[in-house]
Amino acid sequence: MTSTNTTPPAVAYSWHGWVTVRGQGRAFASGTVTGPHGYCRARALRDIGAWLDARGCTGRLADIALLPAHHTSPKGS
């Protein structure tokens, strides 16, 4: 999962965890989510949950590991 919001200064989180994919079973999912300055962990987890849900995945947000990540803009800054 990668957000297209790259308005500096941005906050980025790497995430990973086990989810259930409808009709497929368990799968390991991972990605990166970014948000504007002040983007908190709770908001990031809600966004990840919404992204997973839109793709037919379920899981417990408490089981998603969320780690600070280095964010670079498309310009490389």
C-alpha positions as CSV (number, residue, x, y, z in Angstrom):
1,M,0.0,0.0,0.0
2,T,1.4,3.3,-1.0
3,S,-0.3,6.6,-0.5
4,T,-0.1,9.2,-3.3
5,N,0.0,12.0,-0.7
6,T,3.6,13.3,-0.9
7,T,3.1,16.9,0.3
8,P,6.3,17.6,2.3
9,P,6.8,17.4,5.1
10,A,5.3,13.9,5.1
11,V,5.3,11.1,7.7
12,A,5.8,7.6,6.5
13,Y,5.1,4.2,8.1
14,S,6.1,0.7,6.9
15,W,3.6,-1.9,7.9
16,H,3.2,-5.7,7.8
17,G,0.9,-8.4,9.2
18,W,-1.2,-11.4,8.5
19,V,-4.6,-10.8,7.0
20,T,-7.4,-13.1,5.7
21,V,-8.2,-12.7,2.0
22,R,-11.8,-13.5,1.1
23,G,-11.9,-16.8,-0.7
24,Q,-8.2,-17.4,-0.4
25,G,-7.3,-17.8,3.3
26,R,-4.4,-16.2,5.2
27,A,-1.7,-14.1,3.6
28,F,1.1,-11.9,4.7
29,A,0.6,-8.3,3.6
30,S,3.0,-5.3,3.8
31,G,3.4,-1.9,2.5
32,T,4.1,1.8,3.2
33,V,1.6,4.5,4.0
34,T,2.3,8.3,4.0
35,G,0.5,11.3,5.3
36,P,1.0,14.9,6.0
37,H,2.9,16.3,9.0
38,G,1.1,15.2,12.2
39,Y,-0.1,11.9,10.6
40,C,-0.5,9.8,13.7
41,R,-0.2,6.0,14.1
42,A,-3.9,5.6,14.8
43,R,-4.8,7.4,11.6
44,A,-2.3,5.3,9.7
45,L,-3.8,2.1,11.0
46,R,-7.3,3.3,10.1
47,D,-6.1,4.1,6.6
48,I,-4.4,0.7,6.3
49,G,-7.6,-1.0,7.5
50,A,-9.7,0.8,5.0
51,W,-7.3,-0.1,2.2
52,L,-7.3,-3.7,3.1
53,D,-11.1,-3.8,3.4
54,A,-11.5,-2.3,-0.1
55,R,-9.4,-5.2,-1.4
56,G,-11.5,-7.9,0.4
57,C,-9.1,-8.5,3.3
58,T,-9.9,-8.7,6.9
59,G,-7.7,-8.8,10.0
60,R,-7.1,-7.3,13.4
61,L,-5.5,-3.8,13.2
62,A,-3.8,-4.7,16.6
63,D,-1.9,-7.4,14.6
64,I,-0.5,-4.9,12.1
65,A,3.1,-3.9,12.9
66,L,3.6,-0.3,12.1
67,L,7.2,1.1,12.0
68,P,8.6,4.6,11.1
69,A,9.8,4.6,7.5
70,H,12.0,7.0,5.5
71,H,9.9,8.9,3.0
72,T,11.2,10.4,-0.2
73,S,9.2,12.5,-2.6
74,P,9.0,11.7,-6.3
75,K,11.7,14.4,-6.7
76,G,14.0,12.5,-4.4
77,S,14.1,15.1,-1.7
